[in-house]
Amino acid sequence: MSDQVVVIGGGLAGVEAAWRLARAGLAVRLVEMRPLRTTPAHQTDRLAELVCSNSLRAEAPTSAVGLLKEEMSRLDSLVMAAALETRIQAGRALAVNREAFSQQVTERLLALDKVELVRTEVESVPAEGPAVLASGPLTSEPLAADLAGLTGLGNLHFYDAIAPIVEADSVDLSRAFWASRYADPAQEADYLNCPLDREEWAAFYRALLAGDKVPAREFEEARYFEGCLPIEVMAERGEQTLLFGPMKPVGLVDPRTGQRPFAVVQLRKEDQAGRYLNLVGFQTRLTHPAQKQVFRLIPALEGAVFARLGSVHRNTFVCGPEVLNPDLSLKARPGVWLAGQITGVEGYVESAACGLLAGEFVRQNLTGRPFAPPPAETALGALLRHATAAPAKGFQPSNVHFGLFPPLQGRVPKKLRGQAYLERARPVLAAWLAEAGL
């Protein structure tokens, strides 16, 4: 093996792996194909560009993803540090200014003298290691094909969709109101709510179902991740799906009427100044003309100016339980570790966490330490177990959630379970950190 670790991919997983290795004193060659070759979703050449939402989801450590964030911070996560430094107000969620976030990650990582950034496309899995393959859900065709041939199982594909962004000053504020669900009206609100009455909803719903959609290419099968369904796919399951999903009106009162709206679309700030707003839960595969036509049927968005329209792209991942060792290395090529969404984890935080783990396992390997995975009772351990030891049959990507953790002992009331998982995980993580010499 070489003394230099090659990390392929400058997304969240790749930068986290590179950061962990370089901070441990190991030389890293980070290879990123952008801007020489771009993807359908990326717009810049910066590392760790967020291409979907700007939210890293719930922050409270009594949630599974919040606990994962806490554990990552304990392990000197670059992504978490940059997120906290570039955060914008988003209620109970951790949201960031995406441009400032990626700039912060890029500058901090490249300031390390152990990191060399190379802009080129990698078309095959390295023949020997050490290497971390963190090419992400938009892995280029040649590299994906080589990985499929190496695993012998091929890749699985599903679609991930991006929500539109509108210019805030193009929203009709006389038809919208600021509020957070169930919050005291006197408190500062984090969401701009666009209400619809029954007739407005009916017109919107009909247009959404009839809107033109981007067709799948012949070689692609439309398999959607349940946590990120396109809005029109949810609509096809029945109008109640939306009314109990992203357009649910519960916990909101329209100050114009004093009543709960029939349906509501929530907009969330994309930047600290609030110049741009994201349509929450409105990821879509509608064509661009259809998006403008359909989404402007929402009364407050009748004159909306779209800073970014939604799009759809293919995600690529392997069946981790079949092709990965417990330390995320490839069974077919043990000197190569996989990291991020390509392993079957889903979400920004999970991808970064997987990169952190891959970097740590490479460090353990190269420094002669025994393999020491985080315990399953931790969020890191639960996520690792999903990627490497979940049932292989029907394997699908997953966010971190408490269903991935070992069950709690005894009967714990539902409202107290998050706290119980947290209280169990913290001492276990601390013991692992001490034992692993971290």
Sequence and secondary structure as in RCSB ss.txt:
>XXXX:A:sequence
MSDQVVVIGGGLAGVEAAWRLARAGLAVRLVEMRPLRTTPAHQTDRLAELVCSNSLRAEAPTSAVGLLKEEMSRL
DSLVMAAALETRIQAGRALAVNREAFSQQVTERLLALDKVELVRTEVESVPAEGPAVLASGPLTSEPLAADLAGL
TGLGNLHFYDAIAPIVEADSVDLSRAFWASRYADPAQEADYLNCPLDREEWAAFYRALLAGDKVPAREFEEARYF
EGCLPIEVMAERGEQTLLFGPMKPVGLVDPRTGQRPFAVVQLRKEDQAGRYLNLVGFQTRLTHPAQKQVFRLIPA
LEGAVFARLGSVHRNTFVCGPEVLNPDLSLKARPGVWLAGQITGVEGYVESAACGLLAGEFVRQNLTGRPFAPPP
AETALGALLRHATAAPAKGFQPSNVHFGLFPPLQGRVPKKLRGQAYLERARPVLAAWLAEAGL
>XXXX:A:secstr
  SEEEEE  SHHHHHHHHHHHHTT EEEEEE TTTS  SS  SS TT   S SEEEE  TTSHHHHHHHHHHHT
T HHHHHHHHSEE  TTEEEE HHHHHHHHHHHHHTSTTEEEEE    S  SSSSEEE   TT  HHHHHHHHHH
HSS  EEEEEEE  EEEGGGS GGG EE  TT  TTS   EEEEEE HHHHHHHHHHHHHS B    TT    B 
GGG  HHHHHHT HHHHHTTTT  TT  BTTTTB  SEEEEEEESSTT  EEEETT  B B HHHHHHHHTTSGG
GTT  EEE  EEEEEEE  HHHHB TTSEETTEEEEEE GGGGTB SHHHHHHHHHHHHHHHHHHHTT       
TTSHHHHHHHHHHHS STT   B   GGGS   SS   GGGHHHHHHHHHHHHHHHHHHHTT 
